[in-house]
Amino acid sequence: MSEKEKHVVAQKGLTDTSQAKRGKDLYYHCGICGAYIPSQPEDSISCKCANIIIDVEYVRLLVKDFSKFSVVRQLP
């Protein structure tokens, strides 16, 4: 099973980071580099191309290109 097949889209077409859901089974998917980032990481993290950045110290999510961003749920 590929990484893409392990996830189902929970949210797409967002225009603001405040709309993005968070949860233990939710990940942020970058459509540019293909990375899956946990929505609640313990440390600050970004995808390989830096389209999605999570800064845990300042409790913020930064997205450069929302057309290449989606929230996905990991399948059991």
N, C-alpha and C positions, 0 to 999 in steps of 0.2 A: 504494500500500500504506500503510495507516494505521500509526501508531506501535505500536499494540497487535498488529498482524499481524506485526511485525518481531521479536517476542519469544515465547518459549514458557516456560511456568512450570516452574521447576526445583525449587522448594520452596514449600510453602504450609502454613499451620497451625502455624507455629513458636510457641513460647511463651517462648523465651529467645534473646537476640541471639548467644550463643555457638554456637548451632546454625546460624546463617546462613552459607552458603558464600560465598567470595570468589573472584574470578578476573577476568581481563581481559575475558572475554566475558559476565560476570554483572553484572546490574543489580538494584537494589532498586526495586520498584514500590510506589507509594503508591496505595491504592484510594480515598483521600479526594480528593486534588487531581489524581491521574492522572500524577504525575511519575515519570520513570525516572532513577535516580541510579546512577552507576557505583559498583560495590562496592569499587573500589580507586582512589579519587580522589587526585590529587596534593595538593589543598588541602581543608580542611574544607568541608563542603557540607551542605545540607538541602533537603528538598522545600519547595514553596511554603507548605504549611500547617504545616510543622515537625513532622509526624508521624514523619518519619525524619530523623535527624541523624547525620552521620559526622564525628567529631572526630579528625583525623589526628594532631594533636599528642599526644593522650592515647591514641591507638589504640583508639578505642571507637565502637561503634554504639549509638545510642539509638533506641528505637521506642516511641511512646506507645500506639498501638492495633495490637496484633498481628493482629487480625482484618482489618485493612486493609493488611497488609504481605505481600509475596511476593518471592521471589528468582526472577528470570527470566533466561533465556539469550538473547542476541541471535543471531538467525538470520543466516547468511552472505548 
